[in-house]
Amino acid sequence: MNWYDKAGRWAEEHRAQVDVVGTLLTLLVVVPLSTAMSSGYIDYGLGTVGTAPVLALFALLTVGPLAVRRTRPVLSVTLVYAATLVQMLLGMPLVLPANFFVLVALFSVTVYGPRWAHLVAIATGLLGSALLGAMLGLQSGAGNTIFGMILSVVFVGLLFVATWAFGLVRRARRETLIALRDRTRSLEVERDQQARIATAAERSRIAREMHDIVAHSLSVMIAQADGGRYAAKADPEAAARTLGTISETGRAALADMRRLLGVLRDEPDDERGNGGAAERTPQPAAGDVTALVEQVRASGMRVSLVRMGVARTLPPGTGLTLYRICQEALTNILKHAGPDPSVTVVVTWERRSVKVEIDDDGRGASADSDGAGQGLLGMRERAAMFGGTVTSGPRPGGGFRVMLDLPLPEPRTEELSAP
C-alpha cells in the first residue's frame, strides 16, 4: 500500500473530522473572494442584496454544508443547492467562487448517498444549468438570451455530467472495496469457526483414543495383578507369567500412547534416523481383533472368538472403529462382569455390513458403575460417524450384550470369490 492509499484510508476512517477541517480552510479562502465581488449584481426590486456581508453570508451557506458531505450527503447537497438557487433568484453575481463547490456536493452525494439521491441531484443540477443560462441571458440582454442559455446548458451541464460520472466510478470502486472487506471479514469468521470445530473434533477423537487405550490396558493389568497376587503363593511360575503379561500390556499401551501423542508434535526425526517410528505404526484394524482376544484371554478371562462369513478389508477408520468398540466392550467386562465370566465374541461378515456381538454371563446391568456411561456413549459416537449403530443392554438369562452393526461399501468381485 503506497502513501496515497494510506492517506485515503486514513481520511475514510476520519471522514467527519477531515470534512470539517477542509470546509473551514475553504471558507477562509472563499469568503474573502466573494466579498470582493460586491458589485455587478442585478436588483429585481428585492433591495440591496449584493453587499459584501450578504455575499459573505451566501458563501458561508453554500460551502458550510460541505462539512457533512460524507456523513450526511443528502442534507449537504440539499442545502448547497438551495443556497445557490436563492442566490441566483436574488440577482446576485451569478458565479461566485463558492458556486464551484456545488460540484463537490454533487460528487459527494453520488459516492456516499443513496441511489435516488444522486439521480435527483444530477437532474436538478442540469435544470440549474438551464436556469443559469436564462439568468445570463437576462443579464446580457434579450439578444443574447439564446446564446447564453446554450452556453450554460452545454458548458455547465457538461461539468455536472462529468462530475456525476466520476462520482459513479468512485462509488462503484467504494462498493467493491466494502464488499471485499465484508467478504474478508466473513471468511475470517468462518475460518475461526472451522478451526474451533476442527479443534473440538480432534479433542473428542483424542479423548476417545486415550480412553480406549488407557482403560483397556489398565483393566488387563489390574486383572493380571489381582490374579498374580493370589497365584504367587501356590504357583510361582504362574505369577511370573502374570508379571510378563502385565509388562507386555504396559509396553503396548505405552506404544499406543506415543503413537497417539505423536500427531500433536511437529518434530523432525532424530539424528539416528529412527525418530517417529512409533508415530508411523499403523492404527489397529478389524484383523487385530484376534490379537485383542488373545490378550484378554491371557489375563485369565475365558473368551471365545467366532468368525462367520468372508472377512473383507475395511477402510482405516471403519476398521479402527470396529476394533475400539470390541476393546471397550471387553474392557467393560473385565471391570464390571465379576469373577470368571464367560465371554463370546461373534464377528459376522455380511454383504452390506459387518456385525459384532459380544456376550458375557457376568453381573450384567446389576454391576456397579464407575462413571457416567462414557464408554457406551463413546461406542455409539464412534459407530455413528460411519453410519453404524451400537445397542447394549442386559442379556436374557443374565449377563450383558453389546451389538455393533457397521455398514460396508459394496464388495468387489475378487473379494466375493476369495476362499
Buried (B, 14 or more C-beta within 10 A) or exposed (E): EEEEEEEEEEBEEEBEEBBBEBBEEBBEEBBEBBBEBBEEBBEEEEEEBBBBEBBBBBBBBBBBBBBBBBBBBBBBBBBBBEBBBBBBEBBBBBBBBBBEBBBBBBBBBBBBBEEEBBBBBBEBBBEBBBBBBBBBBBBEEEEBBEEBBEBBBEEBBEBBBEBBEBBBEBBEEEEEEEEEEEEEEEEEEEEEEEEEEEEEEEEEBBEBBBBBBBBBBBBBBBBBBBBBEEBBEEEEEBBEBBBEBBEBBBEBBEBBBBBBBBEEEEEEEEEEEEBBBBBEEEBBBBEBBEEBBEBBBBBBBEBEBEEEEBBBEBEEEBBBBBBBBBBBBBBBBBBBBBEEBBBBBBBBBBEEBBBBBBBBBBBBEEBEEEEEEBBBEBBBBBBEEBEBEBBBEEBEEEBBBBBBBBBBEEBEEEEEEEE
